[in-house]
Amino acid sequence: MSHRNSSALNRRGFMMAATGTALSASLLARPGFAQNQASPQIKRAAPITPEERQARLAKIQELMRQQGIGATIAEAGSSLFYFTGINWWRSERLTAALIPAEGKVCIVTPEFEEPSIEEMLVVPGEVRIWNEHENPHALVAGWIKEQALGDRPVAIEDTVRFFAVNGLNKESPDIELVSAEPIVTACRMIKSDTELALLQEAADIVDTAYRSIDGKIELGMDGQDVFALMSTAITELGGTSPSGGVQINEGSALPHGSKIRETVRPGSVILMDCGCTVDGYFADISRTAVFGDPTKRQREVYRQVRLGQEAAMEAARPGATAGAVDDAVRALYEGMGYGPGYGVPGLPHRTGHGIGLDIHEPVNLVHGEQTVLSPGMCFSNEPGLYIPGSFGVRIEDCFYISESGPVYFTQPPNSLDAPFG
């Protein structure tokens, strides 16, 4: 157990106290707080089918026609993968999908990448190539001219880089360019049953990985050491692209950490924010633990964070606005003496964010957001509390909106005595 007083610690490596403040069972049993219990066996989800991707293309094309848009351009990234199945990275060489309001998708890519792109493309479409000495923006402009869009604008997916937009502007200055965010978000925000299953698998992997490192955190470890435990466990369980970080001691009071290297010591607060992907779909889960015997103050803040999570679930009902969820949590915390608003000690960040093929997707659970919650939307629920110079606590679990209310992908732990559930 590496320099620890084994007689004072339980088998998990965390001190068990005879008393402590845990949430009552009745709080979690209130109607609408559905919770998916983690099972010993992670249920593997089926990948997205070509037919589902074709249905996605049909939907965005219908939205384009409704809004008078002639075509949409999506560069390599999550939207390209979402609509075409092409999982490609961004570089100085343009690879992009050109989606017309009518007809088949066109992929523009370097000639030497064509075999790989053809292999990944799972929807009907064509691939147009450019060589290293050629101008890819001219190729895009030529395709747009062929579509005979008339006065209809071309929509640009919001993450497309400036060089691609600027290059198209130079080739076709008369083309009106508009944001594709409304139509792309309208497609991606509502998850299908297949997508929900992939999100569930990713969440189960990370949740199981947290449980598997119980008892493996040791004195003297730093954040990278602890994250390495999680990264190894996630990979062994079948997750890809382990992500996140670990903050220790005073660093836990900074939501995304500090450059100062902190190590585990007796009484350390250890804030872990870890995730992974399954077929591109993200899990994002945070857990907070104390190495040794938690103080009364640490227990109280932990309890308050859990109450914030449940306030968010109470507010996250179909028909409510996303902003109302954040407002409910912030009102609760202000009543406890935190804030006001986004001030610290308190909750300086939004209550949650959308999640799917990107770890942060529209829309956010943040003050002022007027988007109405609808079945199929997925969010993180992470109302942490941070006390500068002392410590912070964040517990994060993701959920989706069902017809009857919010449903957790993973069950939040209720006590510092069992910080991984």
C-alpha positions as CSV (number, residue, x, y, z in Angstrom):
1,M,0.0,0.0,0.0
2,S,3.1,2.2,-0.4
3,H,3.8,4.2,2.7
4,R,0.3,4.2,4.0
5,N,-1.0,3.2,7.4
6,S,-2.9,0.1,6.3
7,S,-4.5,-0.5,9.6
8,A,-6.3,2.9,9.4
9,L,-7.5,2.4,5.8
10,N,-10.2,0.2,4.3
11,R,-9.4,-2.1,1.4
12,R,-10.2,0.7,-1.1
13,G,-7.5,2.9,0.3
14,F,-9.9,5.6,1.6
15,M,-10.7,6.1,5.2
16,M,-14.1,4.9,6.2
17,A,-15.8,7.1,8.9
18,A,-18.4,5.8,11.3
19,T,-20.6,8.8,10.6
20,G,-21.0,11.1,7.6
21,T,-23.6,13.1,5.6
22,A,-25.0,11.1,2.7
23,L,-28.1,11.9,0.7
24,S,-31.2,10.2,1.8
25,A,-32.6,7.4,-0.3
26,S,-35.9,9.3,-0.6
27,L,-34.2,12.1,-2.4
28,L,-33.1,9.8,-5.2
29,A,-36.4,8.0,-5.3
30,R,-38.4,11.0,-6.4
31,P,-40.4,10.4,-9.6
32,G,-38.6,11.1,-12.9
33,F,-35.1,10.5,-11.5
34,A,-34.5,7.3,-13.5
35,Q,-31.1,5.9,-13.0
36,N,-29.4,3.2,-15.0
37,Q,-27.5,0.9,-12.6
38,A,-24.1,-0.1,-13.8
39,S,-23.9,-3.8,-14.5
40,P,-20.8,-6.1,-14.2
41,Q,-21.0,-6.6,-17.9
42,I,-20.7,-3.6,-20.2
43,K,-23.4,-3.9,-22.9
44,R,-21.8,-3.3,-26.3
45,A,-23.7,-1.0,-28.6
46,A,-24.1,-1.5,-32.3
47,P,-22.4,1.1,-34.6
48,I,-24.2,3.7,-36.6
49,T,-25.5,2.1,-39.9
50,P,-25.1,3.5,-43.4
51,E,-28.9,3.7,-43.5
52,E,-29.0,6.0,-40.4
53,R,-26.4,8.3,-41.9
54,Q,-28.4,8.5,-45.1
55,A,-31.5,9.5,-43.0
56,R,-29.3,12.2,-41.4
57,L,-28.4,13.6,-44.9
58,A,-32.1,13.5,-45.9
59,K,-33.0,15.5,-42.8
60,I,-30.4,18.2,-43.3
61,Q,-31.4,18.4,-47.0
62,E,-35.0,18.9,-46.0
63,L,-34.0,21.6,-43.6
64,M,-31.9,23.3,-46.3
65,R,-34.9,23.4,-48.7
66,Q,-37.2,24.7,-46.0
67,Q,-34.8,27.6,-45.2
68,G,-33.8,28.4,-48.8
69,I,-30.2,27.1,-48.5
70,G,-28.5,25.6,-51.5
71,A,-25.7,23.6,-50.0
72,T,-23.8,23.0,-46.7
73,I,-20.1,22.7,-46.3
74,A,-18.6,20.6,-43.4
75,E,-14.9,20.2,-43.0
76,A,-13.1,17.2,-41.6
77,G,-14.4,16.7,-38.0
78,S,-17.4,15.4,-36.1
79,S,-20.0,16.7,-38.5
80,L,-18.3,15.1,-41.5
81,F,-18.3,11.8,-39.6
82,Y,-21.9,12.3,-38.5
83,F,-23.2,12.6,-42.0
84,T,-20.9,10.5,-44.1
85,G,-19.0,8.0,-41.9
86,I,-15.6,9.6,-42.8
87,N,-13.5,9.8,-39.7
88,W,-10.8,12.2,-40.8
89,W,-8.4,14.7,-39.1
90,R,-7.8,18.4,-39.9
91,S,-4.6,19.5,-41.5
92,E,-3.5,22.2,-43.9
93,R,-4.9,20.0,-46.7
94,L,-8.7,20.5,-47.2
95,T,-11.0,17.5,-46.9
96,A,-14.6,18.5,-46.7
97,A,-18.2,17.4,-47.5
98,L,-20.3,19.4,-49.9
99,I,-23.9,18.6,-49.2
100,P,-26.4,19.9,-51.8
101,A,-30.0,20.6,-50.9
102,E,-30.9,18.0,-53.7
103,G,-28.7,15.2,-54.8
104,K,-25.7,13.2,-53.6
105,V,-22.9,14.5,-51.3
106,C,-19.5,15.4,-52.7
107,I,-16.3,14.9,-50.9
108,V,-13.3,17.1,-51.7
109,T,-9.9,15.6,-50.7
110,P,-6.3,15.4,-51.9
111,E,-5.7,12.8,-54.6
112,F,-3.4,10.6,-52.5
113,E,-6.1,10.4,-49.8
114,E,-8.8,9.3,-52.2
115,P,-8.5,5.5,-51.5
116,S,-8.9,6.0,-47.8
117,I,-11.8,8.5,-48.2
118,E,-13.6,6.1,-50.7
119,E,-13.2,3.3,-48.1
120,M,-14.8,5.3,-45.3
121,L,-17.6,6.9,-47.3
122,V,-20.8,4.9,-46.5
123,V,-23.4,7.1,-48.1
124,P,-24.1,7.6,-51.8
125,G,-21.7,10.3,-53.1
126,E,-18.8,11.2,-55.3
127,V,-15.2,12.1,-54.4
128,R,-13.4,14.9,-56.2
129,I,-9.7,15.2,-55.9
130,W,-7.1,17.9,-56.0
131,N,-3.3,17.5,-56.3
132,E,-0.7,19.2,-54.1
133,H,0.0,21.9,-56.8
134,E,-3.7,22.7,-57.3
135,N,-6.2,24.9,-55.5
136,P,-8.9,23.0,-53.5
137,H,-11.0,26.1,-53.1
138,A,-11.4,26.3,-56.9
139,L,-12.7,22.7,-56.8
140,V,-15.3,23.6,-54.2
141,A,-16.3,26.8,-56.1
142,G,-16.6,24.7,-59.3
143,W,-18.9,22.2,-57.7
144,I,-21.1,25.0,-56.3
145,K,-21.4,26.5,-59.8
146,E,-22.5,23.2,-61.1
147,Q,-25.3,23.1,-58.6
148,A,-27.0,26.1,-60.1
149,L,-28.1,27.4,-56.7
150,G,-29.5,30.6,-58.1
151,D,-29.8,33.1,-55.2
152,R,-29.6,30.4,-52.5
153,P,-26.8,30.8,-50.1
154,V,-24.2,28.3,-49.0
155,A,-24.2,27.3,-45.3
156,I,-20.9,26.9,-43.6
157,E,-20.6,24.5,-40.6
158,D,-19.5,26.6,-37.6
159,T,-16.2,24.9,-37.1
160,V,-14.9,25.2,-40.6
161,R,-11.6,27.1,-40.5
162,F,-11.0,30.5,-41.9
163,F,-8.6,29.4,-44.6
164,A,-11.4,27.3,-46.2
165,V,-14.0,30.1,-46.1
166,N,-11.5,32.7,-47.2
167,G,-10.4,30.5,-50.1
168,L,-13.9,30.0,-51.3
169,N,-14.6,33.8,-51.0
170,K,-11.7,34.5,-53.2
171,E,-12.8,32.0,-55.8
172,S,-16.5,33.0,-55.7
173,P,-17.0,36.4,-54.1
174,D,-20.6,36.6,-55.3
175,I,-21.7,33.5,-53.2
176,E,-23.6,34.4,-50.1
177,L,-22.2,32.4,-47.1
178,V,-24.4,31.8,-44.0
179,S,-24.0,29.8,-40.8
180,A,-25.1,26.2,-40.9
181,E,-25.3,26.0,-37.1
182,P,-29.1,26.0,-36.9
183,I,-29.6,23.2,-39.4
184,V,-26.6,21.1,-38.2
185,T,-27.6,21.5,-34.6
186,A,-31.2,20.6,-35.4
187,C,-29.9,17.3,-36.8
188,R,-27.2,16.4,-34.2
189,M,-28.9,17.6,-31.0
190,I,-31.6,15.0,-30.9
191,K,-30.0,11.6,-30.5
192,S,-31.4,8.3,-31.9
193,D,-31.7,5.1,-29.9
194,T,-28.5,3.9,-31.5
195,E,-26.7,7.0,-30.4
196,L,-28.0,6.8,-26.9
197,A,-26.8,3.2,-26.7
198,L,-23.3,4.3,-27.8
199,L,-23.3,7.1,-25.2
200,Q,-24.4,4.5,-22.6
201,E,-21.6,2.1,-23.5
202,A,-19.0,4.9,-23.2
203,A,-20.4,6.0,-19.9
204,D,-20.4,2.5,-18.5
205,I,-16.8,2.1,-19.5
206,V,-15.7,5.2,-17.7
207,D,-17.9,4.4,-14.7
208,T,-16.4,0.9,-14.5
209,A,-12.9,2.3,-14.9
210,Y,-13.4,4.6,-11.9
211,R,-14.5,1.6,-9.8
212,S,-11.5,-0.4,-11.0
213,I,-9.0,2.1,-9.6
214,D,-10.5,2.0,-6.2
215,G,-7.6,1.4,-3.8
216,K,-4.9,2.1,-6.4
217,I,-4.3,5.8,-5.7
218,E,-1.2,6.1,-3.4
219,L,0.6,8.7,-1.5
220,G,3.0,10.8,-3.6
221,M,1.1,10.3,-6.9
222,D,0.4,13.4,-8.9
223,G,-2.4,14.1,-11.3
224,Q,-0.7,12.5,-14.3
225,D,-0.2,9.3,-12.3
226,V,-3.8,9.1,-11.3
227,F,-5.0,9.8,-14.8
228,A,-2.7,7.1,-16.1
229,L,-4.6,4.6,-13.9
230,M,-7.8,5.7,-15.5
231,S,-6.4,5.8,-19.0
232,T,-5.2,2.2,-18.7
233,A,-8.5,1.0,-17.2
234,I,-10.5,2.7,-19.9
235,T,-8.5,1.2,-22.7
236,E,-8.6,-2.3,-21.2
237,L,-12.4,-1.9,-21.0
238,G,-12.7,-1.1,-24.7
239,G,-12.9,2.7,-24.6
240,T,-10.9,4.8,-27.1
241,S,-9.2,8.2,-26.8
242,P,-9.1,8.5,-22.9
243,S,-9.4,12.1,-22.1
244,G,-9.6,14.5,-19.1
245,G,-7.4,15.4,-16.2
246,V,-6.9,15.2,-12.4
247,Q,-6.6,18.1,-9.9
248,I,-5.3,17.6,-6.4
249,N,-5.4,19.7,-3.2
250,E,-5.7,23.4,-3.8
251,G,-5.7,22.7,-7.6
252,S,-9.1,21.1,-7.2
253,A,-10.5,24.6,-6.5
254,L,-9.6,25.6,-10.1
255,P,-12.2,23.8,-12.5
256,H,-9.5,23.0,-15.0
257,G,-6.5,22.8,-12.8
258,S,-3.2,24.6,-12.2
259,K,0.3,24.4,-13.6
260,I,1.5,23.7,-10.0
261,R,2.3,20.0,-9.5
262,E,0.3,18.8,-6.5
263,T,0.7,15.3,-5.0
264,V,-1.5,13.0,-2.9
265,R,-1.1,13.4,0.8
266,P,-3.3,12.5,3.8
267,G,-6.5,14.5,3.5
268,S,-6.0,15.4,-0.2
269,V,-9.0,16.2,-2.3
270,I,-8.6,14.5,-5.7
271,L,-10.9,15.8,-8.4
272,M,-11.0,13.5,-11.5
273,D,-12.6,14.5,-14.8
274,C,-12.3,11.6,-17.3
275,G,-13.9,10.4,-20.4
276,C,-13.5,8.3,-23.6
277,T,-15.2,7.6,-26.9
278,V,-17.1,4.6,-28.4
279,D,-17.6,4.8,-32.1
280,G,-16.9,8.6,-31.7
281,Y,-19.5,9.2,-29.0
282,F,-18.2,10.7,-25.7
283,A,-18.5,9.9,-22.1
284,D,-17.6,12.7,-19.6
285,I,-17.7,11.8,-15.9
286,S,-16.2,13.6,-12.9
287,R,-15.6,12.1,-9.4
288,T,-14.2,13.7,-6.3
289,A,-12.5,11.7,-3.5
290,V,-10.6,12.4,-0.3
291,F,-7.4,10.4,0.5
292,G,-7.9,9.6,4.1
293,D,-10.6,10.8,6.5
294,P,-12.8,13.6,5.0
295,T,-13.3,16.7,7.1
296,K,-16.7,17.9,8.1
297,R,-16.4,20.8,5.6
298,Q,-15.4,18.5,2.8
299,R,-18.4,16.2,3.5
300,E,-20.7,19.2,3.6
301,V,-19.6,20.7,0.3
302,Y,-19.8,17.2,-1.3
303,R,-23.4,16.9,-0.1
304,Q,-24.2,20.4,-1.5
305,V,-22.8,19.5,-4.9
306,R,-25.0,16.4,-5.0
307,L,-28.0,18.5,-4.0
308,G,-27.1,20.7,-7.0
309,Q,-27.1,17.8,-9.3
310,E,-30.6,16.8,-8.1
311,A,-31.9,20.3,-8.5
312,A,-30.7,20.2,-12.1
313,M,-32.5,16.9,-12.7
314,E,-35.7,18.4,-11.1
315,A,-35.6,21.3,-13.5
316,A,-34.5,19.3,-16.7
317,R,-38.0,18.4,-17.9
318,P,-39.3,18.3,-21.4
319,G,-40.6,21.8,-22.3
320,A,-38.4,23.6,-19.8
321,T,-35.6,25.8,-21.2
322,A,-31.9,24.8,-20.9
323,G,-31.3,28.1,-19.0
324,A,-33.9,27.2,-16.4
325,V,-31.8,24.2,-15.3
326,D,-28.8,26.4,-14.5
327,D,-31.0,29.0,-12.8
328,A,-32.4,26.3,-10.5
329,V,-28.9,25.2,-9.4
330,R,-27.6,28.7,-9.0
331,A,-30.7,29.7,-6.8
332,L,-30.0,26.7,-4.6
333,Y,-26.4,27.6,-4.1
334,E,-27.1,31.3,-3.5
335,G,-29.4,30.2,-0.8
336,M,-26.5,28.3,0.8
337,G,-24.4,31.4,0.7
338,Y,-22.4,30.8,-2.4
339,G,-22.0,33.3,-5.3
340,P,-23.9,35.3,-6.1
341,G,-24.3,34.3,-9.7
342,Y,-21.0,32.9,-11.1
343,G,-18.9,34.3,-8.2
344,V,-16.7,32.1,-6.0
345,P,-16.8,30.5,-3.6
346,G,-19.5,28.9,-5.6
347,L,-20.2,27.7,-9.1
348,P,-18.2,29.7,-11.7
349,H,-19.1,27.6,-14.8
350,R,-22.3,26.5,-16.5
351,T,-24.3,23.6,-15.0
352,G,-23.8,21.4,-18.0
353,H,-23.2,21.1,-21.8
354,G,-24.5,19.1,-24.6
355,I,-22.6,15.9,-25.4
356,G,-22.4,13.5,-28.3
357,L,-19.8,13.2,-31.1
358,D,-18.1,16.2,-29.4
359,I,-17.5,16.3,-25.7
360,H,-19.0,19.8,-25.7
361,E,-22.0,20.3,-28.0
362,P,-24.8,22.8,-28.3
363,V,-26.7,23.6,-26.2
364,N,-25.4,24.5,-22.8
365,L,-27.3,24.4,-19.5
366,V,-26.4,28.0,-18.8
367,H,-28.2,31.2,-17.7
368,G,-30.2,32.8,-20.5
369,E,-30.2,29.8,-22.9
370,Q,-33.8,29.7,-24.3
371,T,-33.6,26.4,-26.2
372,V,-36.5,24.1,-25.1
373,L,-35.5,20.7,-23.8
374,S,-36.9,17.8,-25.9
375,P,-36.6,14.0,-25.8
376,G,-33.3,12.8,-27.2
377,M,-31.2,15.7,-26.0
378,C,-28.1,14.8,-24.0
379,F,-26.3,16.8,-21.4
380,S,-23.7,16.7,-18.6
381,N,-24.8,17.5,-15.1
382,E,-21.8,19.0,-13.3
383,P,-22.6,21.8,-10.8
384,G,-19.3,21.9,-8.9
385,L,-18.5,24.1,-5.9
386,Y,-15.0,25.7,-5.6
387,I,-13.4,27.4,-2.7
388,P,-10.3,29.3,-3.9
389,G,-7.1,28.4,-2.0
390,S,-8.8,25.4,-0.3
391,F,-10.5,22.8,-2.5
392,G,-13.2,22.1,-4.9
393,V,-15.8,19.3,-5.5
394,R,-17.3,18.4,-8.8
395,I,-19.5,15.4,-9.5
396,E,-20.5,15.0,-13.2
397,D,-22.8,12.5,-14.7
398,C,-24.5,12.8,-18.1
399,F,-28.2,12.3,-18.8
400,Y,-30.7,12.3,-21.7
401,I,-34.2,13.7,-21.9
402,S,-36.9,11.1,-22.2
403,E,-40.6,11.7,-22.8
404,S,-41.2,11.5,-19.0
405,G,-38.1,13.3,-17.8
406,P,-34.3,13.2,-17.4
407,V,-32.5,9.8,-17.3
408,Y,-29.0,9.4,-16.0
409,F,-26.5,7.3,-18.0
410,T,-24.6,6.7,-14.8
411,Q,-25.6,6.9,-11.2
412,P,-23.9,9.6,-9.1
413,P,-22.2,8.5,-5.9
414,N,-23.8,9.8,-2.8
415,S,-21.0,10.0,-0.3
416,L,-17.3,10.6,0.1
417,D,-17.2,7.2,1.8
418,A,-17.8,5.6,-1.6
419,P,-16.6,8.3,-4.0
420,F,-16.7,5.9,-7.0
421,G,-20.2,4.6,-6.3
